[in-house]
Amino acid sequence: MTDRATPTRPVRILLVDDQPLLRTGFRMVLGAEDDLDIVGEAGDGVDAVDLARRLLPDVVLMDIRMPRLDGVAATRAIVDARLPVRVLILTTFDLDEYVVGALRAGASGFLAKDVPAEDLVTAIRTVAAGDAVVAPRILKRLLDRFADTLPDPSATPPKALNVLTEREREVLVQVARGLSNAEIARALSVSETTIKTHVGHVLTKLGLRDRVQAVVLAYESGLVRPGS
């Protein structure tokens, strides 16, 4: 499947925040970039879902705490609708239980609202290209901290994981522990290209969008235990 965001046209962005002044600030920053195009704005989660359905932006820049419908529920609605839209969460707090919920709901990552402008722009481009913007180690720290919000950590890994080969399962464990492709390659004594291929197979077989969802699944399934 071809990414919707390609070099031939700007990345289409939907801004979602209940504070107009913040939306204005983001609009000024993003509007200065030739390859980014703000196609709509929303002040709450209900309008965000409606606009996401109608406008089909490449990326929704989503506030996490909003009236009527928060960012977690709005993200879940967008993902459940199988829209070709990716969600990047914005939060005032780096380590917020809402962030875990948003990532589990299908968000492609999160940023603090006070992130430097260049980092915000880079993150949007990264998400539009199909990757995640939460470093695995940061996500692991989040999941460790909020482990009690996850499903039963002593549960037996689901049968769905049986579609993976032994090596793919091993790679998934290493991804969930926060290792990069290069680090996994060194640990398993194979090439980085081989690991990249394995990661791709894992995502495809399990129906996952990116490494963030792979890490969440590994924790939720009990394949990796918090603190391990």
N, C-alpha and C positions, 0 to 999 in steps of 0.2 A: 504494500500500500504506500502511495506517495504522500510525503508530509504536505500538509496544507500550506505551511509556511515555506516558501522557496525564495531563492535569491532574486527571482524575476519580479517580485512584488513585495510591498512592505508587509511587516507583521501586523495583523489587525488586532487591536487591543480594546477590551471592555474594562473601564475603570469602575470599581465598586467600593464605595466608602460612604458612611453616613455623615461625614464632615465635608461640606462643600469646599472649605479652604484647602483641605488636604488634596481633594481631587484637582483643584486648581494648580496646586504645586506639582503634582504628578504630571498633569497635562503640560505644564511649562517645560518640565524636564524631558518628557518623552517626545513632545512636539518638536524639539530641536533636532531630533534624529531623523534623517531621510528615510531610513528603512523601517520606521515605526509609525503606525497610523491609528489614532484613537477613533474608534467607530461608534462609541456610545458610552454613557455614564449611568450609574444607578446608585441610589442612596440606601437601599436595603436589599436583603436577599431575595425577596419575592420578585422585585423588578429585575434583579440580576439574572434570575433563572429565565424570566420571560424574554429579556433582551438576548441572552445567550442562545435561546431557541430561534429567535427571529433573525439575529445578525450573524450567528455562527462565527464569532471572532476566533482568532488563533489562540489567544491567551486572555483569560479573565484575571485581572489583578484584583484579588478579593480580600476585603477587610474581614476580620474573623468575628468581630462582635458588632452586630447591627440589630436594629429593630425589625419586628415582624418575622424575619427568618435570618438566623445567624449564618456566618460563613461556612460552618461545618455542614449544616443542613442544605444550604444552597449548593455547595460543592457536590454533596451526595446526589442531589436532584439532577445536576448537570451530568454527572458520571453515569447515573442509572439510566438516563435518557439516551445514552450512547451517542452523545453529540461529539463531533470532531473538534472538541474544544478542550484546552488544557488550563488548569487552574493553578495560579501562583498566589499563595496566601500571604497576607501582610498582617503583622501582629505587633503590638506595643511591647510584648514580653517575649524574650527569646525562648524561655522554657515555660510554656503554657500548656496545660492539659488540653486546651482547645486545639492546639497544633497537632497533637497526636491523633485526635479525633478527625481532623481535617485530612491528615495524611492517610489514615485508614479509609476515609471516605473516597479517596482517589485523587487528592491534590498532588501536584507534581513537585511540591516543595514549599518552603516558606522563607520569608525575609522579615527582618525588623523594619518598622516604618521609618526609622532614622538611618537606613542604609545609605551609603554614599551613592550619588546619582549614577556614577559609572557602573557600580555594582548592580544597581537596579536594571539598567539598560542591558548589561551582560546577561543577567538572570532571565530576563524576558526573551532574549534571543536564544538562550540555551533551552528554555522550556518549549519555545516554538519549534525548535529543531528536534524535539522528541526526547530530550534528556531531562534529568532531575537537577535541582539546584540545592538540595540539602546534602551536605557531605555525609557519607555513611556513618562516620564516627559521631557526628552531631546527632544523627537520628538514633544511633545506638544509645547515646547518653540520655536522650529523651525517653526512649522506651524503657531503659533501666530505671529512670526516675519515676515513671508512671506505670510501672509493671502491673500494679494492682488494678489498673483499668482495662487490662487485656483479658481475653478469655482464659480459662483455666490453664495455667502454665504447666500443669502436670499431665495435660491431655496427650494422648497418643497422636503423633503426626497423622493427618488425614490421608486417606487412600489416594487422594488426588496427586500427592507427591510421588506415587508409584510410577507415574509416567516418566519420571526422570531416571536417567542412567545413574549408576553409582558415582561416576565422576561429576555429573551435573549436580547431583545432590551435595557432593563435597564442595563444589564451587559455590553453591547457594549458601552453605554454612559460612564459608569464608567471606562472601559478600556481606552477609548479615553481621559478621564480626567487625565490619568496617574496613576490610582490606581493599585496596585498589586492584585493578587488573594486573598491574606490574608486580605488586606484592604477592598476589595469589600465584602468579606465574613462577615467582622465585620459590615460594613455599612448596609448590607441586612439581617443580623442576620441568616446566614446559614453557613454550613461548607465550608471550603476551597475546599474540594473535589467536592462539588456541583458546586461551581463557576468554577472550572477547567473543569467540564463536560459541563457547559453552554458555556464557551469560545470555547471549542472544537466544539460544535454544531453550534455556530455562524460562525466559520471559515469554517466549512464544507458546511453549507447552502449557504453562500455567495461566496464560491469558493475562499477563501483567504488562503494564505500560512502561515501567522503568525500574531501576534499582531500588528506588524508595519503596515501591510496592513489594518488591522481592524481600526486602529487609523486614517490612511489617508482617508479611505472610510467614516468614521464618519464625518470627517471635510468636505470632498468633497460633501457629500450628504446633508450637512446642519443639520444633526442630532445634531452635536455639533458646537457651534459658537466659532470662535477665541476669546480668552480672557474670555470665560465662565467658 
